[in-house]
């Protein structure tokens, strides 16, 4: 059923949008601040389109996803860890979740197009982070690296090793 798939995806986009938007004004690196605002806006548009398609939905958060995003924002005030978390950990899992929904759910043409567009948005934002990051220089802080690995492990431990799951 397509509704359950869309209901499964909405909290992922809504949580990401919410945490990025709340975190952006507190970041200290201007380039990461701007990129975080831009990613929040783009993902918020996806969340809005899902919300408009679904109508009223009870829960629009994903605790494990919100937790790693918040932890990454709090763990590095520059925003580098947040952008790493979004682009490398969250974005890749979102793309797989979107692909699975398009492949296995019985979607209308409009829903399929919406999820295809959502994939394009996620990919564009991931590329945007990469463009900004390449001009920021490498991070050679062992503590930062340990935090990055711990964020990935948190998602793995929550059952999100490759994606955020798929709901039929």
C-alpha positions in Angstrom: 0.0 0.0 0.0 1.4 3.4 -0.9 0.0 5.3 2.1 2.0 3.2 4.6 5.2 3.8 2.5 4.6 7.6 2.4 3.8 7.6 6.1 7.1 5.8 6.8 9.0 8.4 4.7 7.4 11.5 6.1 9.0 11.3 9.6 12.4 10.8 8.0 12.2 14.0 6.0 10.4 15.9 8.7 13.0 15.0 11.4 15.9 15.9 9.1 14.3 19.2 8.1 13.5 20.1 11.7 16.9 19.3 13.1 18.9 21.0 10.3 16.7 24.1 10.5 17.1 24.3 14.3 20.8 23.7 14.2 21.8 26.1 11.4 21.7 29.4 13.4 24.0 27.9 16.1 26.8 26.8 13.7 30.1 28.7 13.7 31.3 28.0 10.1 29.5 30.3 7.7 29.7 27.9 4.7 28.2 25.0 6.8 25.6 27.4 8.2 24.4 28.4 4.7 24.5 24.8 3.4 22.5 23.6 6.5 19.8 26.2 5.9 19.7 25.3 2.2 19.4 21.6 2.9 16.7 22.2 5.6 14.7 24.2 3.1 14.9 21.6 0.4 14.1 18.7 2.7 11.3 20.7 4.2 9.8 21.1 0.8 9.9 17.3 0.4 8.3 16.9 3.9 5.6 19.4 2.9 4.8 17.5 -0.3 4.5 14.2 1.6 2.3 15.9 4.2 0.0 17.4 1.5 -0.3 14.0 -0.1 -1.1 12.2 3.2 -3.2 14.8 4.9 -3.3 14.5 8.7 -0.6 12.2 10.1 -0.1 11.5 13.8 3.7 11.1 14.3 6.2 12.9 12.2 9.4 12.2 13.9 12.0 9.4 13.9 13.8 9.3 17.2 16.9 7.5 16.1 17.4 9.8 13.1 16.7 12.9 15.2 19.1 11.7 17.9 22.1 11.3 15.6 21.5 14.6 13.8 21.2 16.4 17.1 24.3 14.7 18.5 26.3 15.6 15.4 25.2 19.3 15.7 26.1 19.4 19.4 29.3 17.5 18.9 30.9 20.0 16.6 29.8 23.7 16.6 31.3 24.3 13.2 28.7 22.2 11.5 31.2 19.9 9.8 30.0 16.8 11.7 26.3 17.7 11.1 27.0 18.0 7.4 29.0 14.7 7.4 26.2 13.0 9.2 23.6 14.3 6.8 25.5 13.7 3.6 27.2 10.4 4.4 25.0 8.7 7.0 21.5 10.0 6.6 21.4 10.9 2.9 22.6 7.5 1.7 20.0 5.7 3.9 17.3 8.1 2.7 18.2 7.3 -0.9 17.9 3.6 -0.3 14.6 4.0 1.5 13.2 6.0 -1.4 14.5 3.5 -3.9 12.9 0.7 -2.0 9.6 2.5 -1.8 9.6 3.2 -5.5 10.5 -0.4 -6.3 8.2 -2.3 -3.9 5.3 -0.1 -3.1 2.2 0.1 -5.3 2.5 3.8 -6.0 0.4 6.0 -8.2 2.3 7.8 -11.0 2.1 11.0 -9.0 3.5 9.3 -5.9 6.3 7.6 -7.9 7.2 11.0 -9.4 7.1 12.7 -6.0 9.5 10.0 -4.5 11.8 10.3 -7.6 11.9 14.0 -7.1 12.7 13.5 -3.4 15.6 11.3 -4.4 16.9 14.1 -6.6 16.6 16.6 -3.8 18.5 14.3 -1.4 21.2 13.7 -3.9 21.5 17.4 -4.8 21.9 18.3 -1.1 24.5 15.6 -0.6 26.5 17.0 -3.6 26.1 20.5 -2.2 27.6 19.4 1.1 30.5 17.8 -0.8 31.1 21.0 -2.7 31.3 23.0 0.5 33.4 20.5 2.4 36.1 20.2 -0.2 36.9 23.9 0.4 37.0 23.5 4.2 40.1 21.3 4.5 40.4 17.9 6.1 39.5 17.2 9.7 42.3 15.3 11.4 40.9 15.3 14.9 40.7 11.8 16.3 37.8 12.7 18.6 35.8 14.1 15.7 36.5 10.8 13.8 35.4 8.7 16.7 32.2 10.8 17.0 31.5 10.2 13.3 32.0 6.4 13.7 29.7 6.4 16.8 26.9 8.2 14.8 27.1 5.5 12.2 27.1 2.8 14.8 24.0 4.4 16.5 22.1 4.1 13.2 23.3 0.6 12.7 22.3 -0.3 16.3 18.8 1.2 15.7 18.3 -1.2 12.8 19.2 1.2 10.1 22.4 -0.3 8.7 21.7 0.4 5.1 18.4 2.3 5.0 15.6 3.6 7.2 13.6 0.5 6.5 10.7 0.1 4.2 7.1 -0.1 5.1 4.6 -1.8 2.7 
